[in-house]
Amino acid sequence: MAMSQIRLVRRSLLNTKEDLIKLTNVRTFAAGGKKKGSKGGGAATDAPKASILSKEVKSTTVVGANILKEGADPKVMADSEYPDWLWRLIDKRPALSELRRKDAKTLPYEDLKRFVKLDTRARIKENNSSKAKN
């Protein structure tokens, strides 16, 4: 598009106002530059701002977890007050390739359930990709 504009100018086809309007009404995108309302010398603006909250508030509440208009951030509780399943969320689960290498008869129920789910998903993706190629 830019090359066609350059050719237009080079050929001196800007004889009428219509040609000039066509040339200037082309949508372009900024490559970077300054943001609206920003000042030069970004060193002062790049520094992280100091937190207003005290360390006591940070250690006793989950700051930013409140999603309601009226209400307060929830308090941090002792580990024993949280459900057991919460701590298992961060455990690493085996990938499909690892599950395929193991014997399906010896897998625990949770791993077997995961294997069926991942295998089904893989077969669906494979079927969809083969249909898309044809």
N, CA, C and O atoms as a GROMACS GRO file, in nm:
protein
  536
    1MET      N    1   0.082  -0.118   0.000
    1MET     CA    2   0.000   0.000   0.000
    1MET      C    3   0.087   0.125   0.000
    1MET      O    4   0.058   0.221  -0.071
    2ALA      N    5   0.193   0.123   0.078
    2ALA     CA    6   0.281   0.239   0.084
    2ALA      C    7   0.350   0.261  -0.050
    2ALA      O    8   0.373   0.374  -0.091
    3MET      N    9   0.384   0.152  -0.118
    3MET     CA   10   0.449   0.164  -0.248
    3MET      C   11   0.356   0.229  -0.349
    3MET      O   12   0.401   0.308  -0.432
    4SER      N   13   0.229   0.196  -0.344
    4SER     CA   14   0.135   0.257  -0.438
    4SER      C   15   0.121   0.406  -0.412
    4SER      O   16   0.102   0.483  -0.505
    5GLN      N   17   0.129   0.447  -0.286
    5GLN     CA   18   0.122   0.589  -0.254
    5GLN      C   19   0.245   0.662  -0.305
    5GLN      O   20   0.235   0.773  -0.357
    6ILE      N   21   0.361   0.598  -0.291
    6ILE     CA   22   0.485   0.659  -0.339
    6ILE      C   23   0.480   0.674  -0.491
    6ILE      O   24   0.521   0.776  -0.546
    7ARG      N   25   0.428   0.570  -0.557
    7ARG     CA   26   0.416   0.578  -0.703
    7ARG      C   27   0.321   0.689  -0.744
    7ARG      O   28   0.344   0.759  -0.843
    8LEU      N   29   0.215   0.706  -0.667
    8LEU     CA   30   0.119   0.812  -0.695
    8LEU      C   31   0.187   0.948  -0.690
    8LEU      O   32   0.167   1.032  -0.777
    9VAL      N   33   0.266   0.968  -0.587
    9VAL     CA   34   0.333   1.097  -0.571
    9VAL      C   35   0.438   1.117  -0.678
    9VAL      O   36   0.452   1.226  -0.733
   10ARG      N   37   0.512   1.010  -0.709
   10ARG     CA   38   0.618   1.021  -0.810
   10ARG      C   39   0.562   1.056  -0.947
   10ARG      O   40   0.624   1.131  -1.023
   11ARG      N   41   0.448   1.002  -0.978
   11ARG     CA   42   0.390   1.028  -1.109
   11ARG      C   43   0.319   1.163  -1.115
   11ARG      O   44   0.268   1.203  -1.220
   12SER      N   45   0.315   1.232  -1.003
   12SER     CA   46   0.252   1.364  -0.995
   12SER      C   47   0.105   1.359  -1.036
   12SER      O   48   0.057   1.441  -1.114
   13LEU      N   49   0.036   1.259  -0.980
   13LEU     CA   50  -0.106   1.247  -1.010
   13LEU      C   51  -0.192   1.324  -0.911
   13LEU      O   52  -0.314   1.310  -0.910
   14LEU      N   53  -0.129   1.403  -0.830
   14LEU     CA   54  -0.204   1.480  -0.730
   14LEU      C   55  -0.254   1.610  -0.791
   14LEU      O   56  -0.228   1.718  -0.738
   15ASN      N   57  -0.326   1.598  -0.900
   15ASN     CA   58  -0.375   1.717  -0.968
   15ASN      C   59  -0.503   1.769  -0.907
   15ASN      O   60  -0.528   1.890  -0.910
   16THR      N   61  -0.585   1.680  -0.851
   16THR     CA   62  -0.714   1.723  -0.798
   16THR      C   63  -0.718   1.702  -0.648
   16THR      O   64  -0.633   1.633  -0.591
   17LYS      N   65  -0.817   1.763  -0.584
   17LYS     CA   66  -0.836   1.746  -0.440
   17LYS      C   67  -0.877   1.602  -0.409
   17LYS      O   68  -0.842   1.551  -0.302
   18GLU      N   69  -0.948   1.537  -0.498
   18GLU     CA   70  -0.992   1.400  -0.475
   18GLU      C   71  -0.873   1.305  -0.462
   18GLU      O   72  -0.874   1.216  -0.378
   19ASP      N   73  -0.772   1.324  -0.546
   19ASP     CA   74  -0.653   1.240  -0.538
   19ASP      C   75  -0.579   1.262  -0.407
   19ASP      O   76  -0.528   1.168  -0.347
   20LEU      N   77  -0.574   1.385  -0.363
   20LEU     CA   78  -0.508   1.417  -0.238
   20LEU      C   79  -0.583   1.355  -0.120
   20LEU      O   80  -0.521   1.304  -0.027
   21ILE      N   81  -0.718   1.358  -0.124
   21ILE     CA   82  -0.799   1.298  -0.017
   21ILE      C   83  -0.780   1.147  -0.016
   21ILE      O   84  -0.771   1.088   0.092
   22LYS      N   85  -0.775   1.084  -0.131
   22LYS     CA   86  -0.752   0.940  -0.138
   22LYS      C   87  -0.618   0.904  -0.076
   22LYS      O   88  -0.606   0.802  -0.007
   23LEU      N   89  -0.519   0.986  -0.099
   23LEU     CA   90  -0.385   0.959  -0.048
   23LEU      C   91  -0.378   0.975   0.104
   23LEU      O   92  -0.313   0.896   0.172
   24THR      N   93  -0.445   1.076   0.157
   24THR     CA   94  -0.433   1.105   0.299
   24THR      C   95  -0.532   1.028   0.385
   24THR      O   96  -0.512   1.022   0.507
   25ASN      N   97  -0.636   0.969   0.331
   25ASN     CA   98  -0.734   0.896   0.410
   25ASN      C   99  -0.703   0.748   0.420
   25ASN      O  100  -0.795   0.666   0.432
   26VAL      N  101  -0.580   0.711   0.416
   26VAL     CA  102  -0.538   0.573   0.430
   26VAL      C  103  -0.512   0.546   0.577
   26VAL      O  104  -0.446   0.625   0.645
   27ARG      N  105  -0.565   0.436   0.626
   27ARG     CA  106  -0.549   0.402   0.768
   27ARG      C  107  -0.408   0.350   0.791
   27ARG      O  108  -0.363   0.258   0.723
   28THR      N  109  -0.339   0.408   0.887
   28THR     CA  110  -0.205   0.363   0.920
   28THR      C  111  -0.198   0.332   1.068
   28THR      O  112  -0.284   0.375   1.144
   29PHE      N  113  -0.096   0.258   1.108
   29PHE     CA  114  -0.078   0.219   1.246
   29PHE      C  115   0.054   0.272   1.297
   29PHE      O  116   0.153   0.277   1.225
   30ALA      N  117   0.053   0.312   1.424
   30ALA     CA  118   0.174   0.366   1.484
   30ALA      C  119   0.273   0.254   1.510
   30ALA      O  120   0.233   0.143   1.543
   31ALA      N  121   0.400   0.282   1.496
   31ALA     CA  122   0.503   0.183   1.518
   31ALA      C  123   0.558   0.188   1.659
   31ALA      O  124   0.646   0.109   1.692
   32GLY      N  125   0.512   0.273   1.739
   32GLY     CA  126   0.564   0.288   1.876
   32GLY      C  127   0.538   0.430   1.920
   32GLY      O  128   0.424   0.475   1.923
   33GLY      N  129   0.643   0.497   1.952
   33GLY     CA  130   0.630   0.638   1.985
   33GLY      C  131   0.577   0.662   2.124
   33GLY      O  132   0.562   0.570   2.205
   34LYS      N  133   0.548   0.788   2.150
   34LYS     CA  134   0.503   0.825   2.284
   34LYS      C  135   0.355   0.797   2.300
   34LYS      O  136   0.277   0.804   2.205
   35LYS      N  137   0.318   0.765   2.421
   35LYS     CA  138   0.178   0.743   2.453
   35LYS      C  139   0.113   0.877   2.484
   35LYS      O  140   0.181   0.976   2.512
   36LYS      N  141  -0.017   0.879   2.478
   36LYS     CA  142  -0.090   1.000   2.506
   36LYS      C  143  -0.065   1.045   2.649
   36LYS      O  144  -0.079   0.965   2.742
   37GLY      N  145  -0.029   1.167   2.667
   37GLY     CA  146  -0.011   1.222   2.801
   37GLY      C  147   0.121   1.185   2.864
   37GLY      O  148   0.144   1.221   2.980
   38SER      N  149   0.208   1.116   2.794
   38SER     CA  150   0.335   1.080   2.855
   38SER      C  151   0.436   1.190   2.830
   38SER      O  152   0.427   1.264   2.732
   39LYS      N  153   0.529   1.200   2.918
   39LYS     CA  154   0.634   1.300   2.906
   39LYS      C  155   0.762   1.230   2.865
   39LYS      O  156   0.775   1.109   2.883
   40GLY      N  157   0.854   1.303   2.813
   40GLY     CA  158   0.982   1.247   2.774
   40GLY      C  159   1.061   1.204   2.897
   40GLY      O  160   1.017   1.229   3.009
   41GLY      N  161   1.174   1.142   2.877
   41GLY     CA  162   1.258   1.099   2.988
   41GLY      C  163   1.190   0.994   3.073
   41GLY      O  164   1.148   1.023   3.185
   42GLY      N  165   1.178   0.873   3.023
   42GLY     CA  166   1.103   0.768   3.090
   42GLY      C  167   1.168   0.708   3.212
   42GLY      O  168   1.110   0.617   3.271
   43ALA      N  169   1.286   0.755   3.253
   43ALA     CA  170   1.355   0.693   3.366
   43ALA      C  171   1.276   0.706   3.495
   43ALA      O  172   1.271   0.611   3.574
   44ALA      N  173   1.214   0.819   3.518
   44ALA     CA  174   1.140   0.839   3.642
   44ALA      C  175   1.009   0.762   3.641
   44ALA      O  176   0.963   0.717   3.746
   45THR      N  177   0.947   0.745   3.525
   45THR     CA  178   0.819   0.678   3.518
   45THR      C  179   0.833   0.526   3.516
   45THR      O  180   0.736   0.456   3.546
   46ASP      N  181   0.950   0.474   3.481
   46ASP     CA  182   0.969   0.329   3.474
   46ASP      C  183   0.990   0.265   3.611
   46ASP      O  184   0.974   0.144   3.625
   47ALA      N  185   1.026   0.344   3.710
   47ALA     CA  186   1.054   0.289   3.842
   47ALA      C  187   0.925   0.240   3.906
   47ALA      O  188   0.822   0.306   3.894
   48PRO      N  189   0.928   0.124   3.975
   48PRO     CA  190   0.807   0.074   4.040
   48PRO      C  191   0.766   0.165   4.155
   48PRO      O  192   0.850   0.220   4.226
   49LYS      N  193   0.635   0.180   4.170
   49LYS     CA  194   0.584   0.266   4.275
   49LYS      C  195   0.585   0.192   4.408
   49LYS      O  196   0.562   0.071   4.413
   50ALA      N  197   0.609   0.264   4.513
   50ALA     CA  198   0.610   0.204   4.646
   50ALA      C  199   0.468   0.171   4.688
   50ALA      O  200   0.374   0.244   4.657
   51SER      N  201   0.452   0.060   4.759
   51SER     CA  202   0.320   0.016   4.802
   51SER      C  203   0.272   0.101   4.919
   51SER      O  204   0.351   0.138   5.006
   52ILE      N  205   0.144   0.131   4.919
   52ILE     CA  206   0.085   0.211   5.026
   52ILE      C  207   0.051   0.123   5.146
   52ILE      O  208   0.048   0.170   5.259
   53LEU      N  209   0.027  -0.006   5.121
   53LEU     CA  210  -0.013  -0.097   5.227
   53LEU      C  211   0.103  -0.130   5.320
   53LEU      O  212   0.218  -0.140   5.277
   54SER      N  213   0.071  -0.147   5.445
   54SER     CA  214   0.175  -0.185   5.540
   54SER      C  215   0.204  -0.334   5.529
   54SER      O  216   0.126  -0.409   5.471
   55LYS      N  217   0.316  -0.377   5.586
   55LYS     CA  218   0.354  -0.518   5.580
   55LYS      C  219   0.257  -0.603   5.661
   55LYS      O  220   0.235  -0.720   5.627
   56GLU      N  221   0.199  -0.548   5.766
   56GLU     CA  222   0.103  -0.624   5.847
   56GLU      C  223  -0.020  -0.658   5.766
   56GLU      O  224  -0.070  -0.770   5.773
   57VAL      N  225  -0.070  -0.563   5.690
   57VAL     CA  226  -0.190  -0.586   5.608
   57VAL      C  227  -0.159  -0.687   5.499
   57VAL      O  228  -0.242  -0.773   5.469
   58LYS      N  229  -0.041  -0.678   5.440
   58LYS     CA  230  -0.003  -0.770   5.333
   58LYS      C  231   0.007  -0.913   5.383
   58LYS      O  232  -0.028  -1.006   5.310
   59SER      N  233   0.053  -0.932   5.505
   59SER     CA  234   0.074  -1.068   5.555
   59SER      C  235  -0.053  -1.129   5.615
   59SER      O  236  -0.056  -1.251   5.635
   60THR      N  237  -0.155  -1.051   5.644
   60THR     CA  238  -0.275  -1.106   5.706
   60THR      C  239  -0.395  -1.110   5.612
   60THR      O  240  -0.495  -1.175   5.645
   61THR      N  241  -0.390  -1.044   5.497
   61THR     CA  242  -0.502  -1.045   5.403
   61THR      C  243  -0.454  -1.080   5.263
   61THR      O  244  -0.336  -1.064   5.230
   62VAL      N  245  -0.547  -1.128   5.182
   62VAL     CA  246  -0.519  -1.156   5.042
   62VAL      C  247  -0.561  -1.032   4.964
   62VAL      O  248  -0.677  -1.017   4.927
   63VAL      N  249  -0.466  -0.943   4.940
   63VAL     CA  250  -0.495  -0.814   4.880
   63VAL      C  251  -0.537  -0.833   4.735
   63VAL      O  252  -0.469  -0.900   4.658
   64GLY      N  253  -0.651  -0.774   4.698
   64GLY     CA  254  -0.700  -0.780   4.561
   64GLY      C  255  -0.790  -0.898   4.531
   64GLY      O  256  -0.832  -0.915   4.416
   65ALA      N  257  -0.820  -0.982   4.629
   65ALA     CA  258  -0.902  -1.100   4.604
   65ALA      C  259  -1.051  -1.071   4.616
   65ALA      O  260  -1.133  -1.155   4.578
   66ASN      N  261  -1.088  -0.956   4.668
   66ASN     CA  262  -1.229  -0.920   4.681
   66ASN      C  263  -1.283  -0.880   4.545
   66ASN      O  264  -1.228  -0.791   4.480
   67ILE      N  265  -1.391  -0.944   4.501
   67ILE     CA  266  -1.449  -0.913   4.370
   67ILE      C  267  -1.582  -0.839   4.384
   67ILE      O  268  -1.642  -0.801   4.284
   68LEU      N  269  -1.626  -0.818   4.505
   68LEU     CA  270  -1.753  -0.751   4.528
   68LEU      C  271  -1.732  -0.602   4.549
   68LEU      O  272  -1.626  -0.559   4.594
   69LYS      N  273  -1.835  -0.522   4.517
   69LYS     CA  274  -1.824  -0.379   4.539
   69LYS      C  275  -1.814  -0.347   4.687
   69LYS      O  276  -1.731  -0.266   4.729
   70GLU      N  277  -1.898  -0.411   4.763
   70GLU     CA  278  -1.895  -0.389   4.908
   70GLU      C  279  -1.837  -0.513   4.973
   70GLU      O  280  -1.883  -0.625   4.948
   71GLY      N  281  -1.740  -0.495   5.054
   71GLY     CA  282  -1.676  -0.608   5.120
   71GLY      C  283  -1.529  -0.582   5.139
   71GLY      O  284  -1.476  -0.480   5.094
   72ALA      N  285  -1.464  -0.673   5.205
   72ALA     CA  286  -1.322  -0.658   5.233
   72ALA      C  287  -1.247  -0.778   5.176
   72ALA      O  288  -1.306  -0.882   5.147
   73ASP      N  289  -1.117  -0.761   5.163
   73ASP     CA  290  -1.033  -0.871   5.118
   73ASP      C  291  -1.035  -0.982   5.222
   73ASP      O  292  -1.038  -0.953   5.342
   74PRO      N  293  -1.033  -1.109   5.179
   74PRO     CA  294  -1.037  -1.220   5.275
   74PRO      C  295  -0.908  -1.228   5.356
   74PRO      O  296  -0.800  -1.193   5.309
   75LYS      N  297  -0.922  -1.276   5.476
   75LYS     CA  298  -0.807  -1.293   5.566
   75LYS      C  299  -0.735  -1.424   5.533
   75LYS      O  300  -0.798  -1.521   5.490
   76VAL      N  301  -0.606  -1.426   5.554
   76VAL     CA  302  -0.527  -1.547   5.536
   76VAL      C  303  -0.550  -1.637   5.656
   76VAL      O  304  -0.537  -1.593   5.770
   77MET      N  305  -0.584  -1.766   5.630
   77MET     CA  306  -0.610  -1.861   5.738
   77MET      C  307  -0.493  -1.957   5.752
   77MET      O  308  -0.401  -1.958   5.670
   78ALA      N  309  -0.496  -2.036   5.856
   78ALA     CA  310  -0.395  -2.138   5.877
   78ALA      C  311  -0.413  -2.248   5.773
   78ALA      O  312  -0.523  -2.268   5.723
   79ASP      N  313  -0.306  -2.319   5.739
   79ASP     CA  314  -0.312  -2.424   5.637
   79ASP      C  315  -0.413  -2.533   5.670
   79ASP      O  316  -0.473  -2.591   5.579
   80SER      N  317  -0.432  -2.561   5.796
   80SER     CA  318  -0.524  -2.667   5.836
   80SER      C  319  -0.671  -2.629   5.810
   80SER      O  320  -0.757  -2.716   5.807
   81GLU      N  321  -0.700  -2.501   5.793
   81GLU     CA  322  -0.837  -2.457   5.771
   81GLU      C  323  -0.880  -2.465   5.624
   81GLU      O  324  -0.998  -2.448   5.594
   82TYR      N  325  -0.786  -2.490   5.533
   82TYR     CA  326  -0.818  -2.502   5.392
   82TYR      C  327  -0.846  -2.649   5.359
   82TYR      O  328  -0.796  -2.737   5.428
   83PRO      N  329  -0.927  -2.678   5.255
   83PRO     CA  330  -0.958  -2.818   5.220
   83PRO      C  331  -0.834  -2.890   5.167
   83PRO      O  332  -0.742  -2.828   5.115
   84ASP      N  333  -0.833  -3.022   5.181
   84ASP     CA  334  -0.718  -3.103   5.140
   84ASP      C  335  -0.694  -3.099   4.989
   84ASP      O  336  -0.579  -3.100   4.945
   85TRP      N  337  -0.801  -3.094   4.909
   85TRP     CA  338  -0.785  -3.096   4.764
   85TRP      C  339  -0.711  -2.973   4.713
   85TRP      O  340  -0.652  -2.977   4.605
   86LEU      N  341  -0.714  -2.865   4.787
   86LEU     CA  342  -0.648  -2.743   4.745
   86LEU      C  343  -0.497  -2.762   4.731
   86LEU      O  344  -0.434  -2.706   4.641
   87TRP      N  345  -0.439  -2.840   4.820
   87TRP     CA  346  -0.294  -2.860   4.819
   87TRP      C  347  -0.251  -2.956   4.709
   87TRP      O  348  -0.134  -2.958   4.673
   88ARG      N  349  -0.342  -3.036   4.655
   88ARG     CA  350  -0.308  -3.128   4.547
   88ARG      C  351  -0.314  -3.062   4.409
   88ARG      O  352  -0.273  -3.124   4.311
   89LEU      N  353  -0.363  -2.941   4.401
   89LEU     CA  354  -0.374  -2.873   4.272
   89LEU      C  355  -0.238  -2.843   4.210
   89LEU      O  356  -0.225  -2.837   4.088
   90ILE      N  357  -0.138  -2.824   4.293
   90ILE     CA  358  -0.007  -2.788   4.240
   90ILE      C  359   0.081  -2.910   4.211
   90ILE      O  360   0.194  -2.894   4.165
   91ASP      N  361   0.032  -3.030   4.238
   91ASP     CA  362   0.108  -3.151   4.210
   91ASP      C  363   0.121  -3.171   4.060
   91ASP      O  364   0.028  -3.141   3.984
   92LYS      N  365   0.235  -3.223   4.016
   92LYS     CA  366   0.256  -3.253   3.875
   92LYS      C  367   0.178  -3.379   3.839
   92LYS      O  368   0.184  -3.479   3.910
   93ARG      N  369   0.105  -3.372   3.729
   93ARG     CA  370   0.031  -3.488   3.681
   93ARG      C  371   0.102  -3.543   3.557
   93ARG      O  372   0.160  -3.466   3.481
   94PRO      N  373   0.097  -3.674   3.536
   94PRO     CA  374   0.169  -3.733   3.422
   94PRO      C  375   0.107  -3.692   3.288
   94PRO      O  376  -0.014  -3.674   3.277
   95ALA      N  377   0.194  -3.678   3.189
   95ALA     CA  378   0.149  -3.643   3.054
   95ALA      C  379   0.095  -3.767   2.985
   95ALA      O  380   0.110  -3.878   3.035
   96LEU      N  381   0.032  -3.748   2.870
   96LEU     CA  382  -0.027  -3.858   2.795
   96LEU      C  383   0.079  -3.959   2.752
   96LEU      O  384   0.054  -4.080   2.756
   97SER      N  385   0.195  -3.912   2.711
   97SER     CA  386   0.301  -4.004   2.668
   97SER      C  387   0.348  -4.093   2.784
   97SER      O  388   0.376  -4.211   2.763
   98GLU      N  389   0.355  -4.039   2.902
   98GLU     CA  390   0.393  -4.120   3.019
   98GLU      C  391   0.285  -4.222   3.052
   98GLU      O  392   0.314  -4.336   3.086
   99LEU      N  393   0.159  -4.180   3.042
   99LEU     CA  394   0.048  -4.270   3.073
   99LEU      C  395   0.039  -4.384   2.971
   99LEU      O  396   0.002  -4.495   3.007
  100ARG      N  397   0.073  -4.357   2.844
  100ARG     CA  398   0.069  -4.460   2.741
  100ARG      C  399   0.175  -4.567   2.766
  100ARG      O  400   0.154  -4.683   2.732
  101ARG      N  401   0.289  -4.529   2.824
  101ARG     CA  402   0.396  -4.624   2.851
  101ARG      C  403   0.362  -4.719   2.964
  101ARG      O  404   0.416  -4.830   2.971
  102LYS      N  405   0.273  -4.678   3.053
  102LYS     CA  406   0.238  -4.761   3.169
  102LYS      C  407   0.126  -4.858   3.132
  102LYS      O  408   0.055  -4.839   3.034
  103ASP      N  409   0.113  -4.961   3.213
  103ASP     CA  410   0.007  -5.060   3.193
  103ASP      C  411  -0.124  -5.001   3.246
  103ASP      O  412  -0.130  -4.954   3.360
  104ALA      N  413  -0.229  -5.004   3.164
  104ALA     CA  414  -0.357  -4.943   3.202
  104ALA      C  415  -0.422  -5.016   3.318
  104ALA      O  416  -0.500  -4.956   3.393
  105LYS      N  417  -0.392  -5.145   3.334
  105LYS     CA  418  -0.454  -5.222   3.442
  105LYS      C  419  -0.399  -5.186   3.579
  105LYS      O  420  -0.466  -5.206   3.681
  106THR      N  421  -0.278  -5.132   3.582
  106THR     CA  422  -0.216  -5.101   3.711
  106THR      C  423  -0.228  -4.952   3.748
  106THR      O  424  -0.186  -4.912   3.857
  107LEU      N  425  -0.286  -4.872   3.660
  107LEU     CA  426  -0.299  -4.728   3.689
  107LEU      C  427  -0.404  -4.703   3.798
  107LEU      O  428  -0.506  -4.772   3.802
  108PRO      N  429  -0.380  -4.607   3.884
  108PRO     CA  430  -0.485  -4.568   3.978
  108PRO      C  431  -0.602  -4.504   3.903
  108PRO      O  432  -0.588  -4.464   3.788
  109TYR      N  433  -0.716  -4.495   3.969
  109TYR     CA  434  -0.838  -4.447   3.904
  109TYR      C  435  -0.820  -4.307   3.847
  109TYR      O  436  -0.861  -4.281   3.734
  110GLU      N  437  -0.759  -4.216   3.923
  110GLU     CA  438  -0.742  -4.077   3.877
  110GLU      C  439  -0.655  -4.071   3.752
  110GLU      O  440  -0.684  -3.996   3.660
  111ASP      N  441  -0.546  -4.150   3.749
  111ASP     CA  442  -0.459  -4.152   3.632
  111ASP      C  443  -0.528  -4.218   3.513
  111ASP      O  444  -0.508  -4.175   3.400
  112LEU      N  445  -0.607  -4.320   3.537
  112LEU     CA  446  -0.681  -4.385   3.430
  112LEU      C  447  -0.784  -4.290   3.369
  112LEU      O  448  -0.801  -4.284   3.247
  113LYS      N  449  -0.851  -4.216   3.455
  113LYS     CA  450  -0.948  -4.118   3.409
  113LYS      C  451  -0.879  -4.010   3.324
  113LYS      O  452  -0.931  -3.968   3.221
  114ARG      N  453  -0.763  -3.965   3.370
  114ARG     CA  454  -0.686  -3.864   3.296
  114ARG      C  455  -0.638  -3.921   3.162
  114ARG      O  456  -0.641  -3.851   3.060
  115PHE      N  457  -0.596  -4.045   3.161
  115PHE     CA  458  -0.551  -4.109   3.038
  115PHE      C  459  -0.662  -4.114   2.935
  115PHE      O  460  -0.640  -4.080   2.818
  116VAL      N  461  -0.780  -4.155   2.976
  116VAL     CA  462  -0.894  -4.163   2.883
  116VAL      C  463  -0.927  -4.025   2.828
  116VAL      O  464  -0.953  -4.010   2.708
  117LYS      N  465  -0.927  -3.926   2.914
  117LYS     CA  466  -0.959  -3.789   2.872
  117LYS      C  467  -0.857  -3.737   2.771
  117LYS      O  468  -0.895  -3.683   2.667
  118LEU      N  469  -0.728  -3.752   2.800
  118LEU     CA  470  -0.624  -3.701   2.712
  118LEU      C  471  -0.617  -3.780   2.582
  118LEU      O  472  -0.593  -3.722   2.476
  119ASP      N  473  -0.637  -3.911   2.588
  119ASP     CA  474  -0.635  -3.993   2.468
  119ASP      C  475  -0.751  -3.958   2.375
  119ASP      O  476  -0.733  -3.948   2.254
  120THR      N  477  -0.868  -3.940   2.433
  120THR     CA  478  -0.984  -3.900   2.353
  120THR      C  479  -0.961  -3.765   2.286
  120THR      O  480  -0.993  -3.747   2.169
  121ARG      N  481  -0.907  -3.672   2.362
  121ARG     CA  482  -0.880  -3.539   2.307
  121ARG      C  483  -0.779  -3.548   2.192
  121ARG      O  484  -0.796  -3.480   2.091
  122ALA      N  485  -0.676  -3.630   2.207
  122ALA     CA  486  -0.574  -3.645   2.102
  122ALA      C  487  -0.634  -3.708   1.976
  122ALA      O  488  -0.602  -3.665   1.865
  123ARG      N  489  -0.720  -3.810   1.994
  123ARG     CA  490  -0.783  -3.873   1.877
  123ARG      C  491  -0.876  -3.776   1.805
  123ARG      O  492  -0.880  -3.776   1.682
  124ILE      N  493  -0.950  -3.695   1.878
  124ILE     CA  494  -1.039  -3.596   1.815
  124ILE      C  495  -0.957  -3.495   1.734
  124ILE      O  496  -0.994  -3.462   1.621
  125LYS      N  497  -0.845  -3.446   1.792
  125LYS     CA  498  -0.760  -3.352   1.719
  125LYS      C  499  -0.703  -3.415   1.593
  125LYS      O  500  -0.697  -3.351   1.488
  126GLU      N  501  -0.662  -3.542   1.602
  126GLU     CA  502  -0.607  -3.611   1.486
  126GLU      C  503  -0.712  -3.628   1.377
  126GLU      O  504  -0.683  -3.606   1.259
  127ASN      N  505  -0.834  -3.667   1.416
  127ASN     CA  506  -0.942  -3.682   1.317
  127ASN      C  507  -0.978  -3.549   1.253
  127ASN      O  508  -1.001  -3.543   1.132
  128ASN      N  509  -0.982  -3.443   1.333
  128ASN     CA  510  -1.014  -3.311   1.278
  128ASN      C  511  -0.908  -3.264   1.180
  128ASN      O  512  -0.940  -3.206   1.076
  129SER      N  513  -0.781  -3.287   1.213
  129SER     CA  514  -0.675  -3.242   1.123
  129SER      C  515  -0.674  -3.324   0.994
  129SER      O  516  -0.645  -3.268   0.888
  130SER      N  517  -0.705  -3.453   1.000
  130SER     CA  518  -0.708  -3.535   0.878
  130SER      C  519  -0.828  -3.495   0.790
  130SER      O  520  -0.817  -3.498   0.668
  131LYS      N  521  -0.938  -3.458   0.849
  131LYS     CA  522  -1.054  -3.413   0.772
  131LYS      C  523  -1.028  -3.277   0.709
  131LYS      O  524  -1.075  -3.250   0.599
  132ALA      N  525  -0.954  -3.192   0.778
  132ALA     CA  526  -0.925  -3.058   0.727
  132ALA      C  527  -0.831  -3.065   0.605
  132ALA      O  528  -0.838  -2.980   0.516
  133LYS      N  529  -0.743  -3.165   0.602
  133LYS     CA  530  -0.649  -3.179   0.492
  133LYS      C  531  -0.718  -3.228   0.366
  133LYS      O  532  -0.674  -3.195   0.256
  134ASN      N  533  -0.824  -3.304   0.380
  134ASN     CA  534  -0.893  -3.361   0.262
  134ASN      C  535  -0.986  -3.266   0.200
  134ASN      O  536  -1.051  -3.300   0.101
   0.00000   0.00000   0.00000
